[in-house]
């Protein structure tokens, strides 16, 4: 899969320890995805972070999806049921 244009996503060792952030700001992709995962609506996120744009949220989700496909992610429940004895 080719990664879509994610020009809002930046990684700088001087900002949030190099974690993927939105446009060099101290807002990580993980923060945005976590808020969405807990049911926060995009509109509420944009109210809380008025310097973000709807496209930033879309790109955060796209980046997270791309990263998940590239990793060997195992869910916590998978680890519990598939532990070696």
Wavefront OBJ file of the C-alpha trace (Angstrom):
o trace
v 0.000 0.000 0.000
v 1.218 3.478 -0.801
v 0.809 5.954 2.038
v -1.442 8.878 1.126
v -0.166 12.427 1.339
v 0.126 13.021 5.074
v 1.781 16.409 5.093
v 0.163 17.338 8.420
v 2.054 14.550 10.201
v 5.521 15.518 11.391
v 8.176 13.827 13.489
v 10.855 15.904 15.169
v 13.037 14.616 18.003
v 12.696 18.052 19.631
v 8.886 17.888 19.733
v 7.166 15.297 21.931
v 10.200 13.021 21.816
v 9.859 12.437 18.081
v 6.352 10.980 18.254
v 4.164 11.646 15.210
v 2.567 15.065 15.728
v 0.206 17.369 13.916
v 2.080 20.077 11.965
v 4.961 20.243 14.450
v 2.603 21.147 17.273
v 2.634 19.432 20.641
v -0.440 17.415 19.682
v 0.350 13.799 18.883
v -1.412 11.494 16.484
v -1.996 9.265 19.517
v -3.804 12.055 21.343
v -6.176 12.624 18.444
v -6.807 8.927 17.814
v -7.296 8.339 21.542
v -9.879 11.100 21.773
v -11.766 9.693 18.805
v -11.576 6.186 20.269
v -13.269 7.374 23.453
v -16.142 8.819 21.443
v -15.085 12.448 21.197
v -16.496 14.019 18.044
v -14.237 15.879 15.625
v -16.119 19.091 16.322
v -15.332 18.856 20.048
v -11.672 18.113 19.344
v -11.488 21.174 17.114
v -13.066 23.270 19.869
v -10.519 21.996 22.390
v -7.626 22.488 19.943
v -8.709 25.517 17.867
v -5.402 25.591 15.966
v -6.191 22.192 14.402
v -8.190 21.642 11.241
v -10.522 18.843 10.167
v -7.858 17.662 7.706
v -5.409 17.224 10.610
v -7.820 14.791 12.248
v -8.339 12.882 9.006
v -4.606 12.598 8.478
v -4.041 11.446 12.073
v -6.485 8.594 11.489
v -4.928 7.739 8.129
v -1.455 7.690 9.674
v -2.597 5.464 12.531
v -4.245 3.050 10.091
v -1.110 2.964 7.929
v 1.080 2.367 10.984
v -1.126 -0.440 12.224
v -0.948 -2.227 8.882
v 2.852 -2.009 8.938
v 3.256 -3.383 12.459
v 2.935 -6.815 13.957
v 0.263 -5.502 16.294
v -1.308 -8.002 18.627
v -4.262 -7.034 20.764
v -3.979 -7.461 24.551
v -6.695 -10.135 24.415
v -4.673 -12.033 21.809
v -1.676 -12.056 24.140
v -3.734 -13.434 27.020
v -5.185 -16.277 24.980
v -2.023 -17.148 23.089
v 0.645 -17.131 25.789
v 3.137 -19.924 25.746
v 2.971 -22.197 28.717
l 1 2 3 4 5 6 7 8 9 10 11 12 13 14 15 16 17 18 19 20 21 22 23 24 25 26 27 28 29 30 31 32 33 34 35 36 37 38 39 40 41 42 43 44 45 46 47 48 49 50 51 52 53 54 55 56 57 58 59 60 61 62 63 64 65 66 67 68 69 70 71 72 73 74 75 76 77 78 79 80 81 82 83 84 85
